[in-house]
Amino acid sequence: MFWNILARSSSGPGRRPFTAETRVRFPYGSQLKTKIKDMANHKSALKRIRQTAKRAAHNRYYHKTTRNAVRKLRGTTDAGEAAEMFPRVASMLDKLAKRNIIHKKKASNLKSSLAKHVAAL
């Protein structure tokens, strides 16, 4: 079950950097394992809380991964490596914008500034 995957690991208290079952890394620990403390009165409301928590963890992971990729591209000084990385990072930004994790204009501004950086190398 999904909850068993997010159990505490031996690598630290509450940390599960990589799950072998799903091959997904949750960098913020097992946040979905927490008990529901909301005052939900219906089964559908409890389910909605679970879905929202799962979706938020998923979105947080992909947003953080993209931010790290942008940071890595900005730190690159090799023009060939930067030119190779740029389409992948631009694609990641477009996907975040498509899923409304970030605003589409923010994605556009980031891609523009990264394109300037790559061209200047």
N, C-alpha and C positions, 0 to 999 in steps of 0.2 A: 504494500500500500504506500501511497505517497508520503504519509506521515512517518512511516518507518525509515524512509530514505533520509529525512531531515533530522534524525535523531542525533544526539551529541556524538562527536567523534573523539578519538583518542588524541587528536592533534591539539586540543585545547578546549577550554570550557565554552560550550556553545558554538564552536566553530566547526564548519564542515566545508573545507575549501573545495572539495571535488567529490561528487558522488559517482561511484562506479556504475550504479544501476542506470542512471539517466544521462551520464556524461555531461552534467551541467554543474557549474561552480556557483555556489551561493556565497558571495563574499561577505554578507552581513550576518552570517550564522543562521541558526534555525528560527527565523522569525515566524514561520507559519505554525510552529509547534505550540505557540502560546495559547492559553485557554481564552475562549471568547468571554470578554468582560462587559460586553454591551448589553443593553436592556432590550433585547429582541424578544418579541412575544410570539412570533410565528416561525414555523420551520423554514419558510421561504426567506425570511429576513436573516436567519442564521446562515442559510446557504449563501445568500448574497454577501454576507460578511466574509465567509470563507473564500468565495470567488474573488472578492475585491482584494483580500490579502494576498492571494496567490498571484493575481494579475499585477499588483504593485511590486511584489518581489521580482517577477519576471521583467517588468519594465525597468526597475532599478538596475538589474543586472546588465541589460543591454545598453542602458544609458551610460553606466559606468564604463563598460567595455569600449564604447565608442569614444568617450572622453579620453580614455587611456590611449586609444589609437591616434586621436588628434594630437595629444601631447607627444607621443612618440614621433609622429610626422613632423611636428614643429621642432623637435630636438634633432632631427636628422640633418646632417651637413653634406651627405653624399647625394649628388643630383640624380644619379641613376636609381638609387634605392628610393628616393622621394618620389620620383616619377612613377615607379612601380607601385608604391603604396597609395598614391593619391586616388586612383579610381576605386580602390577598395574602401577607403575611408569615406569618399563621397557617396558611395553606395550605402554604407552604414548610416550616414546622416540622412539620406533620402528615405531609408526605411523607417528611421525614428520619426521623421516628419510625416510620413504616410500614416503611421499608427498613432499620431497625435501625442507622442511622448515629448517631442520638442516642437516648437512652432516652425512652420515652413519657411518663414523669413529668417529665423535664426539659422536654420540649416543652410539656406542660401548664403547668408553672410559668412558663415564658417567656411563653406566651400570656396567662396570668393577669396577670403584672406589666405586660405591654404594654397589656392592656385597661384596667388601672388608670391607666396613663400617659395613654392616649387620653381616658379619661373625665375626667381632671383638667385637661385643656387647655381 
